[in-house]
């Protein structure tokens, strides 16, 4: 059996970075990032990216691998992460995956992409439809219903229609096929720990973090990133911390309200993260940060 992959997750500002560094130093591990924004060079302050000094303490992988105008998706991430895990373990080191970004995190425990190939011509045809037209086509192809598909999301509607047309199967059949697929890391044992803090404590840490980011020059960082193409990267430019500064620079948000807006949106994100961890991840250990020691972080 292969050595295990240890995965540390938790809401924003719970302290994942420092505990990951402590555990990795103690256990001879290297860190594989599972944060959708740490890929991008220059997105440092707004992401609370590990500093150069912190990265010097423990080798980090999948950090600063793209320009801000680059693109990442879960399929590409899986390929890079598998290569990193294989390389680390081949050198006799332990693997610690750290982060909490949706599908990237889930890839360590479940399949993330199906095997339906959509021809470019078909994709263009679907994209030319209005959302209402696409929904109507979907209903015709799925007489038993559309399940939990979010019909208010045009991109998800289009993707669902593409897959039905390309495969000749219903959404229910495609979902059943997908559930039978092995996850991309199914050949590794994994151990997942979620770091947690009380809501009041976490709120205070968020306020402190936002103040420190702004004091360290977040606005100047965003100006530089805009010059490098940040607006052309929807996922990065809409990230909390960046979207508010962009709104401020565009004159849509008063500077005096900037910190409070970032704090408010970060608190809302934490609420969504808690729900996502509870509903989308396999059963796992949840450890209060106050009770942590390096040896308690993981069982194995």
SEDO-59959 format. One record per atom (N, C-alpha, C): residue in three letters; x, y, z. Coordinates in pm, whole numbers, plus 50000, padded with zeros to 5 digits. Example, Ala and Ser with C-alpha at 12.3 -4.5 7.8 and 13.67 -1.06 7.14 Angstrom:
2
ALA513194943150780;ALA512304955050780;ALA513204967050780;SER512854977550708;SER513674989450714;SER512905000350787;
end
This chain:
300
UNK500844988050000;UNK500005000050000;UNK500885012550000;UNK500455022549926;UNK501205035049922;UNK501105042250057;UNK502105050650087;UNK501995058850208;UNK500785068050198;UNK500215072150311;UNK498995080250307;UNK499255094550263;UNK498205100850213;UNK498175115250192;UNK497425121350310;UNK498055130550380;UNK497405137650489;UNK496835150650434;UNK495595153550467;UNK494905165350415;UNK494415173850532;UNK494815186550532;UNK494395195850637;UNK493555206850573;UNK492315208050620;UNK491435218550568;UNK490835226350684;UNK489985235750650;UNK489355244250750;UNK488975257350688;UNK488105264650756;UNK487655277550704;UNK488795287550697;UNK488565297950620;UNK489505309150614;UNK489835314150755;UNK491115316450780;UNK491615322650904;UNK491575313451025;UNK491455300351005;UNK491495291251120;UNK492905288351167;UNK493905291351083;UNK495285288851122;UNK495915276951054;UNK495405273350936;UNK495915261550864;UNK497405262850832;UNK497815274750789;UNK499205276350744;UNK500195273150855;UNK500015279050972;UNK500985276951080;UNK500975262551130;UNK499795256351143;UNK499765242551188;UNK500325233051083;UNK500105236350956;UNK500685228150849;UNK502215228750855;UNK502755240550876;UNK504205241950885;UNK504755234151004;UNK504095235151118;UNK504575228051237;UNK504565212951214;UNK503465207851159;UNK503355193451138;UNK504375188751035;UNK504505196350925;UNK505425192350819;UNK506875192250868;UNK507235202150948;UNK508595202351002;UNK508835190551095;UNK507845187351176;UNK508005176351272;UNK508025162751206;UNK507295161351095;UNK507115148151033;UNK507905146250903;UNK508705156050866;UNK509475154750743;UNK508595154750619;UNK507615163550618;UNK506645163850508;UNK506905175750415;UNK506305174950298;UNK506255186150205;UNK504785189450182;UNK504505202050150;UNK503135206950142;UNK502715208449996;UNK501525203149966;UNK500895204849835;UNK499695214049855;UNK499705225549789;UNK498615235149808;UNK497335230249741;UNK496235232649811;UNK494905229849757;UNK494065242549771;UNK494665253749734;UNK494015266849740;UNK493975272449598;UNK492795275749552;UNK492615279649412;UNK493245292949376;UNK493705300649474;UNK494325313649445;UNK495845313649466;UNK496375303949538;UNK497815303649560;UNK498585299749435;UNK497875295049332;UNK498545292049205;UNK499185304549145;UNK498605316249172;UNK498905328249094;UNK500005336649157;UNK501035339349077;UNK502115348049121;UNK501595362349142;UNK502005368149251;UNK501615381949281;UNK500375383249367;UNK499575372749375;UNK498395372949463;UNK498845367949601;UNK499475376949674;UNK500135373149799;UNK499365377749922;UNK499135390649933;UNK498525396150054;UNK497055392250066;UNK496315393449958;UNK494885390649962;UNK494555376049981;UNK495505367149957;UNK495285352749976;UNK495875347650107;UNK496575356450180;UNK497345352150297;UNK498275340650260;UNK498895341950143;UNK499825331750094;UNK500985330250193;UNK501445317850216;UNK502635316250300;UNK503765325350250;UNK504415332150341;UNK505475341350304;UNK506685333650252;UNK507625340750193;UNK508855334350146;UNK509575327450261;UNK509555333850378;UNK510205327650495;UNK509485314850536;UNK508155314950531;UNK507405302950566;UNK507625291950462;UNK507675295650336;UNK507925285750232;UNK509335280150240;UNK510245287850297;UNK511615282850314;UNK511705272550426;UNK510735272850519;UNK510735263050628;UNK510405249050579;UNK509485248250481;UNK508995235450429;UNK508805236950278;UNK509235227250198;UNK508975228250053;UNK507475228550023;UNK507065237849937;UNK505675239249895;UNK505555236049746;UNK504445229849709;UNK504175226349570;UNK502865232749526;UNK502775236349398;UNK501595242349335;UNK501295256249392;UNK502335263349427;UNK502245277349468;UNK503055285549368;UNK502475296849321;UNK503165305849227;UNK503555298649098;UNK502625291249040;UNK502935283848918;UNK502305290148794;UNK501485300648812;UNK500815306948698;UNK500865322048712;UNK500885329048597;UNK500635343248599;UNK499175345748629;UNK498855357848670;UNK497475360748710;UNK496515359848593;UNK497035360348472;UNK496195358848354;UNK496105344348308;UNK496665335048385;UNK496605320848350;UNK495295314648394;UNK495135301948365;UNK493895294848397;UNK494225281348460;UNK493405277648555;UNK493515264648619;UNK492125258448625;UNK492045245248605;UNK490795238148627;UNK491115225448704;UNK490075218548748;UNK490305207348838;UNK491045195848770;UNK490815193848640;UNK491525183148569;UNK493025185748566;UNK493375198148535;UNK494795202048533;UNK495375201148674;UNK494615205548772;UNK495085204848910;UNK495375190448950;UNK494475181348919;UNK494665167348956;UNK495965161848897;UNK496225165148770;UNK497445160248707;UNK498685165648779;UNK498675178448813;UNK499815184448881;UNK499955178949023;UNK498825177349093;UNK498875172449230;UNK499345157949236;UNK498875149649144;UNK499325135649141;UNK500825134949117;UNK501315143249026;UNK502755143348998;UNK503535147749122;UNK503035157849192;UNK503715162649311;UNK503725152149421;UNK502585145749444;UNK502495135349548;UNK503455123849516;UNK503455119449391;UNK504335108449351;UNK505795112049372;UNK506165124149333;UNK507555128549348;UNK507965129549495;UNK507105135149577;UNK507415136749720;UNK507615123049785;UNK506695113949759;UNK506785100849823;UNK507965092749768;UNK508325094949642;UNK509475087949586;UNK510765092049655;UNK510775103849713;UNK511955108549786;UNK511875105449935;UNK510875097249973;UNK510775092850111;UNK510205103150206;UNK509525113150152;UNK508945123650235;UNK507435121450249;UNK506865126650356;UNK505425126050376;UNK504745137350299;UNK503465135350267;UNK502685145050190;UNK501615151250279;UNK501575164550279;UNK500535171850350;UNK499855181150252;UNK498585178550222;UNK497785187150136;UNK497085197350225;UNK497165210150188;UNK496615220750272;UNK495755230150189;UNK494525232450234;UNK493665242050165;UNK492215238150180;UNK491355246150117;UNK489935243450131;UNK489125247550011;UNK489715246649892;UNK489035251449772;UNK488235240449705;UNK486965240249736;UNK485955232449667;UNK486375219849597;UNK486245220149463;UNK486485208149384;UNK487935203549392;UNK488875212649412;UNK490265208549424;UNK490425199649548;UNK489835203649658;UNK489905195649780;UNK489165182349763;UNK488005182949704;UNK487185170849690;UNK487845160449600;UNK488755164849512;UNK489415155449421;UNK490205144849494;UNK490575147449619;UNK491345137449696;UNK490455126449752;UNK489135127949738;UNK488215118349798;UNK487145113149704;UNK487005119049586;UNK485895115349498;UNK486245118849354;UNK485545112749258;UNK485765116749119;UNK485355131249098;UNK486025137949005;UNK485735152148984;UNK485395155548840;UNK485675146448748;UNK485375149148608;UNK484905136248542;UNK483855137248461;UNK483355125148395;UNK484125122848265;UNK483735112448193;UNK484475108448074;UNK483755112447945;UNK482805121747956;UNK482065126047838;UNK482865136647763;UNK483185133847639;UNK483895143547554;UNK482865151547474;UNK482945164747482;UNK482005173447411;UNK482715179947292;UNK482305176647168;UNK482945182847051;UNK482785198047053;UNK483765204946999;UNK483725219646999;UNK482515224946924;UNK482125218246818;UNK480975222746740;UNK479705222046824;UNK479535211046898;UNK478355209546984;UNK478365220047095;UNK479535222447152;UNK479615232547258;UNK479205246247204;UNK479625249547085;UNK479265262447026;UNK477765263347001;UNK477155252246958;UNK475715252046934;UNK474935254547064;UNK475375248147170;UNK474685249747299;UNK474875263947351;UNK476075269347336;UNK476335282847384;UNK475505293347310;UNK475065290047190;UNK474265299447112;UNK472805299947158;UNK472395290347240;UNK471025290047290;UNK470845299647407;UNK469645304747424;UNK469335312047547;UNK469175301847659;UNK469205306747784;UNK469035297547897;UNK467695290447889;UNK466645297647855;UNK465325291547848;UNK465275280747739;UNK465925283447627;UNK465965273347520;UNK466735260947566;UNK467845263147635;UNK468645251947684;UNK467875243647786;UNK467145250347875;UNK466345243147974;UNK465255234847905;UNK464635240747804;UNK463585233447731;UNK464165220947665;UNK465355222147604;UNK465985210447542;UNK466305199947649;UNK466795204447763;UNK467115195147870;UNK465885187547918;UNK464785194647933;UNK463555188147980;UNK463085177547880;UNK463235180647752;UNK462825171047648;UNK463695158447653;UNK464975160247686;UNK465905148947691;UNK465835141347824;UNK465195147647924;UNK465125141648058;UNK463675141448106;UNK462825133148047;UNK461405133348084;UNK461155129848230;UNK462105123048295;UNK461915119448436;UNK462315130848529;UNK462785142048473;UNK463135153448557;UNK464615156748553;UNK464955168648606;UNK466325173748601;UNK467035172848735;UNK466425165948830;UNK467095163848958;UNK467385176949029;UNK468605178249081;UNK468975190049160;UNK469705200449076;UNK469625199548945;UNK470325209148860;UNK469875223448891;UNK470815232448907;UNK470535246448936;UNK470145253548806;UNK468845254748783;UNK468355260548658;UNK468585275548651;UNK468955281748761;UNK469245296248759;UNK470675299048716;UNK471475288648701;UNK472885290248664;UNK473065286548517;UNK473225296348428;UNK473315293448284;UNK474475284148249;UNK475605285548317;UNK476755277148284;UNK476485262548317;UNK475825260148430;UNK475525246248466;UNK474465240248375;UNK473515248448334;UNK472495243648240;UNK473155239948108;UNK474025248648058;UNK474705245947931;UNK475565233447940;UNK476305232148049;UNK477155220348065;UNK476315207548071;UNK475205207948140;UNK474345196148148;UNK473815192348011;UNK473385202147934;UNK472855199347801;UNK473945193847710;UNK475135199547716;UNK476245194447636;UNK476485179647662;UNK476525176047788;UNK476835162347825;UNK475725152747783;UNK474475157047797;UNK473365148547752;UNK473425146447601;UNK473645156947526;UNK473685155947380;UNK474885147847334;UNK476025150047396;UNK477245143047353;UNK477215128247385;UNK476565124547497;UNK476575110647541;UNK475335102847500;UNK474235109947470;UNK472985103147442;UNK472355097347567;UNK472735102247684;UNK472225096947809;UNK471535107947888;UNK470695103947983;UNK470005113648067;UNK470935118148180;UNK470525128848248;UNK471325133548361;UNK471395123048471;UNK470305115848493;UNK470305105448596;UNK471285094248560;UNK471295090348434;UNK472235079948390;UNK473675084748400;UNK473905097248361;UNK475255102748371;UNK475705103548517;UNK474785107348606;UNK475135108048748;UNK475495094348803;UNK474755084148761;UNK475045070548807;UNK476415065948755;UNK476695069048628;UNK478015065648572;UNK479125072548649;UNK478905085348680;UNK479925093248749;UNK480205087648888;UNK479165083748957;UNK479315078649094;UNK480135065749098;UNK480165058548987;UNK480925045948983;UNK482395048048949;UNK482765060148908;UNK484155062748871;UNK485045063048996;UNK486275058248985;UNK487205059749097;UNK487685074149105;UNK487965078949224;UNK488535092249240;UNK489975092249190;UNK490505103849154;UNK491875104449099;UNK492955100649199;UNK492625100449329;UNK493595096549432;UNK493145083849504;UNK492295075949437;UNK491745063849500;UNK492815053549532;UNK493975054249466;UNK495025044549492;UNK495945048749607;UNK495595059549676;UNK496305063749797;UNK495345063449916;UNK495765058650031;UNK494965061050152;UNK495065075850189;UNK493975081350240;UNK493975095450277;UNK493465097050420;UNK493965107250487;UNK493485110750620;UNK493175125550621;UNK491935129050655;UNK491455142750648;UNK491165148250787;UNK491715160050816;UNK491435167150940;UNK490975181250907;UNK489915185450974;UNK489415199150959;UNK489725207051086;UNK490415218151070;UNK490725227051182;UNK489565236651202;UNK489185238951328;UNK488025247451354;UNK488305256951471;UNK487535267751477;UNK487585277351586;UNK486165282251614;UNK485875286751735;UNK484565292551764;UNK484305304651675;UNK483045307151647;UNK482675317851554;UNK483205331451597;UNK483085334651725;UNK483545347751771;UNK485055349351754;UNK485795338851786;UNK487245339251771;UNK487635340551624;UNK486935333051540;UNK487235333551397;UNK486915347451341;UNK485815353251385;UNK485475366651341;UNK486535376751377;UNK487075375751497;UNK488135384751540;UNK489405382851457;UNK489715370251426;UNK490895367551344;UNK490725373051203;UNK489515372251149;UNK489255377851016;UNK489475392851017;UNK488945399651118;UNK489125414151126;UNK490605417851133;UNK491345410551213;UNK492785413251226;UNK493495410651095;UNK493145399551029;UNK493795396350902;UNK493535406950797;UNK492305411550785;UNK491965421750685;UNK492725434650713;UNK492785438650838;UNK493545450750873;UNK495015449250836;UNK495575437550861;UNK496995435250829;UNK497225435150678;UNK496305429150603;UNK496435429050457;UNK496445443250400;UNK495495451150445;UNK495415464850394;UNK496615472950439;UNK497055470850563;UNK498215478150611;UNK499505474250540;UNK499555461850493;UNK500765457150423;UNK500795461150276;UNK499675466650224;UNK499695471550086;UNK498835463949988;UNK497675458950034;UNK496805451349944;UNK496355459749825;UNK496045472349845;UNK495585480849735;UNK496665481949628;UNK497905483949670;UNK499005484749574;UNK499195471449501;UNK499025460349574;UNK499135447249511;UNK498095445649401;UNK496865449749427;UNK495805448449328;UNK496085457349207;UNK496615469249229;UNK496965477849115;UNK497965470749023;UNK498965464549082;UNK499965457449001;UNK499335445648927;UNK498445438548994;UNK497805427048932;UNK496865431148819;UNK496195442348835;UNK495345447248727;UNK496175450248603;UNK497345455748622;UNK498235458448509;UNK498715445548444;UNK498735434648522;UNK499195421648471;UNK498075413248413;UNK496825418348415;UNK495725411048353;UNK494735404848447;UNK494655409648571;UNK493745403648669;UNK492295403548623;UNK491855414148557;UNK490445414748516;UNK490095403648417;UNK491075398348346;UNK490805387848247;UNK490695374048311;UNK490875373348440;UNK490775360648512;UNK489575361748606;UNK488395357048563;UNK487175359048644;UNK487265353248784;UNK487795341348799;UNK487835335148931;UNK488745342849026;UNK489865347748975;UNK490805355149059;UNK490295369149089;UNK489755375948989;UNK489315389749010;UNK488075390649097;UNK487315379749108;UNK486125379749194;UNK486405374349333;UNK487655370749360;UNK488005365449492;UNK487865376249598;UNK487445372149716;UNK487265381649826;UNK488605388349858;UNK488545401149878;UNK489735409149900;UNK490135416349773;UNK490095409149663;UNK490455415049534;UNK489275422249471;UNK488095415949475;UNK486945422349411;UNK486575435249482;UNK486725435849614;UNK486395447949688;UNK487385459149658;UNK488675455749649;UNK489665465949615;UNK489445470949473;UNK489115461849381;UNK488825466149244;UNK487635475649242;UNK486595472249318;UNK485435481249326;UNK485825494749382;UNK486725494849479;UNK487185507449538;UNK487975515449435;UNK488875509049364;UNK489675515949263;UNK488815520949148;UNK487715513949120;UNK486795518049014;UNK485815528849061;UNK485915532849186;UNK485025543049238;UNK483645538049276;UNK483475524849288;UNK482185519149320;UNK482025516049469;UNK483115516849545;UNK483075514149687;UNK483945524549757;UNK483365532249851;UNK484175542249924;UNK485325535749999;UNK486475542149997;UNK487655536550062;UNK487425534050210;UNK486635542650274;UNK486385541050418;UNK485565528550448;UNK484895523050347;UNK484085511050367;UNK484795498250323;UNK486015499650273;UNK486715488250213;UNK486955477050313;UNK487545480050426;UNK487855469550524;UNK486595462450571;UNK485565470250603;UNK484325464150652;UNK483695455150548;UNK483785458950420;UNK483195450850314;UNK483945437550298;UNK485265438150307;UNK486045425750297;UNK485735416550415;UNK485645422350534;UNK485315414450653;UNK483935408050637;UNK482965415950594;UNK481595410750579;UNK481565399150479;UNK482225400750367;UNK482215390250265;UNK483005377950309;UNK484045380150387;UNK484815368650437;UNK483995360750538;UNK483255367550622;UNK482365360550716;UNK481325352250641;UNK480775357950533;UNK479795350450453;UNK480445338150389;UNK481695339750345;UNK482415328450287;UNK482595317350389;UNK482945320950510;UNK483155311050615;UNK481875302950638;UNK480755309650637;UNK479475302650655;UNK479265292450544;UNK479575296350419;UNK479435287050307;UNK480435275650318;UNK481665278750362;UNK482675268250376;UNK482245257750477;UNK481695262150589;UNK481265252450691;UNK480215242850633;UNK479275248350559;UNK478245239950498;UNK478865230350397;UNK479775235550317;UNK480405227150214;UNK481205215850278;UNK481995218750378;UNK482775208250444;UNK481855197550503;UNK480725201850557;UNK479795192450622;UNK479085183550521;UNK478775188850402;UNK477935181550307;UNK478705175050193;UNK479895179950162;UNK480595175450043;UNK481825166850070;UNK482265166250193;UNK483445158450226;UNK483065145650298;UNK483885135350290;UNK483595122950364;UNK483705125550514;UNK483185116450596;UNK483325117950742;UNK484795120050779;UNK485035129550868;UNK486415132850901;UNK486505138851040;UNK487715140051090;UNK487975145851221;UNK487885160951214;UNK487225167051312;UNK487175181551327;UNK487805184851461;UNK488885192451459;UNK489645195051581;UNK489645209951612;UNK489225213951732;UNK489335227951772;UNK490815231951780;UNK491135243551727;UNK492535247951728;UNK493095248851869;UNK492225252051966;UNK492685253452104;UNK493175240152162;UNK492735229152106;UNK493095215952158;UNK494245209452082;UNK494845216651988;UNK495795210451897;UNK497185209051955;UNK497815198051917;UNK499255196251925;UNK499655190051791;UNK500905190251759;UNK501355184351632;UNK500935169751625;UNK501095162351733;UNK500805148051730;UNK499325145051724;UNK498475154751757;UNK497025152451751;UNK496445156151616;UNK497195162751531;UNK496645167651407;UNK496135156151318;UNK496905145451313;UNK496485133451238;UNK496705121151325;UNK495895111151299;UNK496005098551376;UNK497215090751330;UNK497355089651196;UNK498435081451142;UNK499605089751097;
end
